[in-house]
Amino acid sequence: MTDSPFTAPTLLRGTHASLVPLSMAHHDALCDAVRDGELWQHWYTAIPSPEGMAAEIERRLGLQRAGSMNPFCVLDAHGHPVGMTTYMHIDAGNRRLEIGSTWYRHAVQRTALNTECKRLLLTHAFESLGCIAVEFRTHFLNQQSRRAIERLGAKVDGVLRSHQINRHPSAPETLRDTCVYSIVASEWPTVRAHLTHQLSRD
């Protein structure tokens, strides 16, 4: 594993959620979480099935060792694993990264948990890692994800057309158009105030 602070195991604690370094010890609880809503059935995104959870955890840990990802297990307010998220496509030299490969069990979607996770990740990225910009990417047709990203205050950079081949067992192979959003360092104080206000209302 690299010794970069961008990929160092990191613990981020909040009121509604906490982010802890992902490990194979989370496997069984994450399998239970992903069954809530059968999340792996969504054709427009890549979420591991219970059978594929071990391989996905190892994939993320492998990317962490290679220096391009910092994976987290998402815990709810009671300390139960409810999903996964990452810093990914890390470019430490240019102080940029993407927040992505995120999923939560159905029961906690559209709750304060997601808002707090993003606030924790963004705070660490901008205030501890000194990021110049943080990206978010999602499928053009994933309206739920796009609305959630836009509610954070991220701005659209553009759409990468036919960006990736979308492969899913339940759907024909298709080409994915990817929406790219970002928050830059100068926007962070305003976004932080917005997220703090949202959490106070929740």
C-alpha positions as CSV (number, residue, x, y, z in Angstrom):
1,M,0.0,0.0,0.0
2,T,1.2,3.5,-0.7
3,D,1.9,5.8,2.2
4,S,-0.1,8.7,0.7
5,P,-2.6,10.4,3.0
6,F,-5.1,10.0,0.1
7,T,-5.2,6.3,0.6
8,A,-4.3,5.9,4.3
9,P,-7.0,4.1,6.3
10,T,-9.3,6.8,7.6
11,L,-12.1,7.0,10.2
12,L,-14.7,9.7,9.8
13,R,-17.4,10.0,12.4
14,G,-20.8,11.8,12.4
15,T,-24.1,11.8,14.1
16,H,-26.2,9.9,11.5
17,A,-23.3,7.9,10.0
18,S,-19.7,7.0,10.3
19,L,-17.2,5.8,7.7
20,V,-14.6,3.2,8.7
21,P,-11.9,1.5,6.6
22,L,-13.4,-1.3,4.6
23,S,-12.3,-4.8,5.5
24,M,-13.3,-8.4,4.9
25,A,-14.7,-8.4,8.4
26,H,-17.7,-6.4,7.0
27,H,-18.5,-9.1,4.5
28,D,-21.5,-10.7,6.1
29,A,-23.2,-7.5,7.2
30,L,-22.8,-6.0,3.8
31,C,-24.3,-9.1,2.2
32,D,-27.3,-8.6,4.4
33,A,-27.4,-4.8,3.6
34,V,-27.4,-5.4,-0.2
35,R,-30.3,-7.8,0.0
36,D,-32.5,-5.0,1.3
37,G,-33.9,-3.9,-2.1
38,E,-31.9,-6.5,-4.1
39,L,-29.7,-3.6,-5.1
40,W,-27.5,-5.6,-7.5
41,Q,-30.5,-5.8,-9.9
42,H,-30.2,-2.2,-10.9
43,W,-29.0,-2.4,-14.5
44,Y,-27.6,1.2,-14.7
45,T,-25.1,0.8,-11.9
46,A,-22.6,-1.7,-10.5
47,I,-23.5,-3.0,-7.1
48,P,-22.2,-6.3,-5.9
49,S,-24.5,-9.2,-5.2
50,P,-24.2,-11.2,-2.0
51,E,-22.3,-13.9,-4.0
52,G,-19.9,-11.3,-5.4
53,M,-19.4,-9.3,-2.2
54,A,-16.1,-10.9,-1.2
55,A,-14.6,-10.3,-4.6
56,E,-15.8,-6.7,-4.6
57,I,-14.3,-6.0,-1.2
58,E,-11.0,-7.5,-2.3
59,R,-11.1,-5.5,-5.6
60,R,-11.5,-2.2,-3.6
61,L,-8.7,-3.2,-1.2
62,G,-6.5,-4.0,-4.2
63,L,-7.1,-0.6,-5.7
64,Q,-6.2,0.9,-2.3
65,R,-2.9,-1.0,-2.3
66,A,-2.3,0.3,-5.8
67,G,-2.9,3.9,-4.7
68,S,-6.0,4.8,-6.7
69,M,-8.8,4.2,-4.1
70,N,-9.6,4.6,-0.5
71,P,-12.6,2.4,0.4
72,F,-15.0,2.8,3.3
73,C,-17.7,0.8,4.9
74,V,-20.7,3.0,5.9
75,L,-22.1,2.5,9.4
76,D,-25.5,3.8,10.5
77,A,-26.0,5.6,13.9
78,H,-26.1,2.3,15.7
79,G,-22.8,1.1,14.2
80,H,-24.4,-1.4,11.7
81,P,-22.8,-1.6,8.2
82,V,-25.3,-0.3,5.7
83,G,-23.3,0.3,2.5
84,M,-20.0,1.2,0.9
85,T,-18.4,4.3,-0.6
86,T,-14.9,5.4,-1.8
87,Y,-12.5,8.0,-2.8
88,M,-11.6,6.7,-6.2
89,H,-9.6,7.7,-9.3
90,I,-7.3,9.5,-6.9
91,D,-4.8,11.9,-8.5
92,A,-2.8,12.9,-5.5
93,G,-0.3,14.9,-7.6
94,N,-3.1,17.2,-8.8
95,R,-5.0,16.9,-5.5
96,R,-8.2,15.6,-7.2
97,L,-10.4,12.6,-6.5
98,E,-13.8,11.3,-7.2
99,I,-16.4,10.2,-4.5
100,G,-18.1,7.2,-5.9
101,S,-18.8,3.4,-6.0
102,T,-21.4,4.2,-3.4
103,W,-24.4,2.2,-2.4
104,Y,-26.7,2.0,0.7
105,R,-29.3,-0.5,1.8
106,H,-32.8,0.5,0.7
107,A,-33.9,1.4,4.3
108,V,-31.5,4.3,4.7
109,Q,-31.7,5.7,1.2
110,R,-33.1,9.3,1.0
111,T,-32.2,9.9,4.7
112,A,-29.8,12.2,6.5
113,L,-27.2,9.3,6.3
114,N,-26.2,10.1,2.7
115,T,-26.0,13.8,3.4
116,E,-23.7,13.3,6.3
117,C,-21.6,10.8,4.5
118,K,-21.0,13.3,1.7
119,R,-20.3,16.1,4.2
120,L,-17.7,13.9,6.0
121,L,-16.0,12.9,2.8
122,L,-16.0,16.4,1.4
123,T,-14.7,17.9,4.6
124,H,-11.8,15.5,4.8
125,A,-11.1,15.9,1.1
126,F,-11.0,19.7,1.1
127,E,-9.8,20.5,4.7
128,S,-7.4,17.6,5.4
129,L,-6.2,16.5,2.0
130,G,-6.2,20.0,0.4
131,C,-8.1,18.9,-2.7
132,I,-8.5,21.3,-5.5
133,A,-11.6,19.6,-6.8
134,V,-13.8,16.6,-6.0
135,E,-15.8,14.8,-8.8
136,F,-19.0,12.8,-8.9
137,R,-19.9,10.6,-11.8
138,T,-23.1,8.8,-12.6
139,H,-25.1,7.2,-15.4
140,F,-27.0,9.8,-17.4
141,L,-30.2,7.8,-16.8
142,N,-29.7,7.4,-13.0
143,Q,-32.0,10.2,-12.1
144,Q,-32.0,9.3,-8.3
145,S,-28.2,9.6,-8.2
146,R,-28.2,12.8,-10.3
147,R,-30.7,14.5,-8.1
148,A,-28.7,13.5,-5.0
149,I,-25.5,14.9,-6.4
150,E,-27.2,18.1,-7.5
151,R,-28.7,18.6,-4.0
152,L,-25.1,18.6,-2.6
153,G,-24.4,21.7,-4.6
154,A,-22.1,20.0,-7.2
155,K,-22.1,21.6,-10.7
156,V,-22.3,19.8,-14.0
157,D,-19.0,19.7,-15.9
158,G,-20.5,17.8,-18.9
159,V,-21.6,14.5,-20.3
160,L,-19.1,11.9,-21.5
161,R,-21.1,10.2,-24.3
162,S,-20.6,6.5,-24.9
163,H,-18.2,6.6,-22.1
164,Q,-18.3,3.0,-21.0
165,I,-19.7,-0.3,-21.9
166,N,-22.5,-1.1,-19.5
167,R,-22.6,-4.8,-18.7
168,H,-25.2,-6.3,-16.4
169,P,-26.6,-9.9,-16.3
170,S,-30.2,-8.7,-16.4
171,A,-29.9,-6.3,-19.3
172,P,-28.4,-6.2,-22.8
173,E,-24.9,-4.7,-23.2
174,T,-25.3,-1.0,-23.7
175,L,-23.2,2.1,-23.9
176,R,-23.2,4.4,-20.9
177,D,-23.3,8.2,-21.1
178,T,-21.7,9.5,-17.9
179,C,-22.6,12.8,-16.2
180,V,-19.6,14.4,-14.6
181,Y,-20.1,16.8,-11.7
182,S,-17.6,18.6,-9.5
183,I,-17.2,20.8,-6.5
184,V,-14.0,23.0,-6.5
185,A,-12.2,24.3,-3.5
186,S,-13.5,27.9,-3.8
187,E,-17.1,26.5,-3.7
188,W,-16.6,24.4,-0.6
189,P,-17.4,27.0,2.1
190,T,-20.8,27.6,0.4
191,V,-21.5,23.9,-0.1
192,R,-20.4,23.1,3.5
193,A,-22.9,25.7,4.8
194,H,-25.6,24.2,2.6
195,L,-25.0,20.7,3.9
196,T,-24.8,21.8,7.5
197,H,-28.2,23.5,7.0
198,Q,-29.7,20.4,5.5
199,L,-28.5,18.2,8.4
200,S,-29.8,20.7,10.9
201,R,-33.3,20.4,9.3
202,D,-33.0,16.6,9.3
